[in-house]
Amino acid sequence: MGPVEENFKETLLELAGSNKKDIVFTGPLHPIKDAEILANFYALSDVFVALGEWEGLPIRILEAKAYKIPVVENIKNIEKLAEKILECLLNKNSPKKEEYKDYFWPRVFKKIHKIYLKLT
């Protein structure tokens, strides 16, 4: 989901070999208008790959972890990226929900609200 440089996409598909049929590039999806599509992709995915480095802790990574999807993020070397994706696919032990409980939105909101109250 989201933008992918064409040369990166081509190389990734080439490295995927016969598994390239399982890789889906959707292009950008709107977080509100396309929420149902996004939820379906998360629910059906075996691994979540985050290529962008423009955010500290992107919501998309928290969403993927909330769906218990292994996450591979911010790896620029395409061979290493492919290696990490394969590692996630072969190791079907998905992360435990407990590991990410501090990142669930209600808890994050409470922490932000508490900080806001202290500042005001």
C-alpha positions, 0 to 999 in steps of 0.5 A: 500500500502506498507509493513504491519506486518502480525500479524497487518494485521490479527488483523485488518482484524479480527476487520473489520468483514464483512467489511474485503472484502473492505480492500486491501493490495497491498504490496509495489508499485513503485511511478513512475512505479506504478503511475497509480495504485497508483492514482487509489487507491487514487481515489477509497479510502474512508480513507487513513491509514499511519502506518509508522513513519519513515518520518516527513511528508510523500509524501503519506499523502500529496497525499492522502489529495490532493485526499481529502481522510480522513487520519489516521496516526501513531496510534500504538494501533490497537483498536484506529486505527480501531476506527479512521478508522470507524470514517472517514468512518462514517463521509463522510465530506471529508476535503476541498481542501483549507485546504491543498493548502499550501502542493500542490507541486507547492507551496512547490517547490516555498518555497524550491526554495526561501530558496535555493536562500537565502542560496546560 
